[in-house]
Amino acid sequence: MESQIECKNVTLGYDGSAVIKGLDFKVNSGDYLCILGENGSGKSTLIKALLGLINVMDGSINWGDGVSAKQIGYLPQQTLVQRDFPASVREIVISGCLSKCGLRPFYNKEEKAQARDAMEQLGITDLSKRCYRELSGGQQQRVLLARALCAASRLLLLDEPVTGLDPKAQLDLYELINELNKKGITIIMVSHDVHSSVKYASHILHIGAKEQLFFGTKESYLESRIGKSFMIAEGGEDDD
């Protein structure tokens, strides 16, 4: 199977100073990769590299299976400004198609249909005319996830997607992301909510201070020394 992403001995950093070294992992179509690590371990830097926002200092990030950095649907951490954005749900969702428009100042039939499909998949069709800033946090995340699907329907990169949500909204969003994965969409998720995010993952990438500590299947991670110690430190054994 051809990998969608393959990182080979990658070093990342800024202004010649390395933040993390020796990243070596791959993501295949349909994988659900959970990226774990303490604050400052280089997770955000890796996200920027996968999105093509920064260059690697050493090693290589290789793309395959018809996917590139420009074809990742990205759901960033929400800010207060984003939560108060004065636009309709439909306007926000279809804006995910902007990169496909080029110089064309309008959305075509295919892009409008894609936005409708994304809203239907995320269960927000009835909210299409509502103002985004009037929605609950969970509804807003569904809208942004639908927008990410419009940008790219094969691979989604999610950065702390449940931050700020109440427990029910968190569970609903995890279940929704899991359903998208079951439909064949590759998921790469960065999360501090260790137990819930690991529960759904197929693979784990654990990053430590300036180095990769683990990459492999979830089952192997939960049996590993680093996995066991990290899960206990974060609040007990995983229940999956």
Rosetta blueprint (number, residue, H / E / L):
1 M L
2 E L
3 S E
4 Q E
5 I E
6 E E
7 C E
8 K E
9 N E
10 V E
11 T E
12 L E
13 G E
14 Y E
15 D L
16 G L
17 S E
18 A E
19 V E
20 I E
21 K E
22 G E
23 L E
24 D E
25 F E
26 K E
27 V E
28 N E
29 S L
30 G L
31 D L
32 Y E
33 L E
34 C E
35 I E
36 L E
37 G E
38 E L
39 N L
40 G L
41 S L
42 G L
43 K H
44 S H
45 T H
46 L H
47 I H
48 K H
49 A H
50 L H
51 L L
52 G L
53 L L
54 I L
55 N L
56 V L
57 M L
58 D E
59 G E
60 S E
61 I E
62 N E
63 W E
64 G L
65 D L
66 G L
67 V L
68 S L
69 A H
70 K H
71 Q H
72 I L
73 G E
74 Y E
75 L E
76 P L
77 Q L
78 Q L
79 T L
80 L H
81 V H
82 Q H
83 R H
84 D L
85 F L
86 P L
87 A L
88 S E
89 V H
90 R H
91 E H
92 I H
93 V H
94 I H
95 S H
96 G H
97 C H
98 L H
99 S H
100 K H
101 C H
102 G L
103 L L
104 R L
105 P L
106 F L
107 Y L
108 N L
109 K H
110 E H
111 E H
112 K H
113 A H
114 Q H
115 A H
116 R H
117 D H
118 A H
119 M H
120 E H
121 Q H
122 L L
123 G L
124 I L
125 T H
126 D H
127 L H
128 S L
129 K L
130 R L
131 C E
132 Y H
133 R H
134 E H
135 L L
136 S L
137 G H
138 G H
139 Q H
140 Q H
141 Q H
142 R H
143 V H
144 L H
145 L H
146 A H
147 R H
148 A H
149 L H
150 C H
151 A H
152 A L
153 S L
154 R L
155 L E
156 L E
157 L E
158 L E
159 D E
160 E L
161 P L
162 V L
163 T L
164 G L
165 L L
166 D L
167 P H
168 K H
169 A H
170 Q H
171 L H
172 D H
173 L H
174 Y H
175 E H
176 L H
177 I H
178 N H
179 E H
180 L H
181 N H
182 K H
183 K L
184 G L
185 I L
186 T E
187 I E
188 I E
189 M E
190 V E
191 S L
192 H L
193 D L
194 V H
195 H H
196 S H
197 S H
198 V H
199 K H
200 Y H
201 A L
202 S L
203 H E
204 I E
205 L E
206 H E
207 I E
208 G E
209 A L
210 K L
211 E E
212 Q E
213 L E
214 F E
215 F E
216 G E
217 T E
218 K H
219 E H
220 S H
221 Y H
222 L H
223 E H
224 S L
225 R H
226 I H
227 G H
228 K H
229 S H
230 F H
231 M H
232 I H
233 A H
234 E L
235 G L
236 G L
237 E L
238 D L
239 D L
240 D L
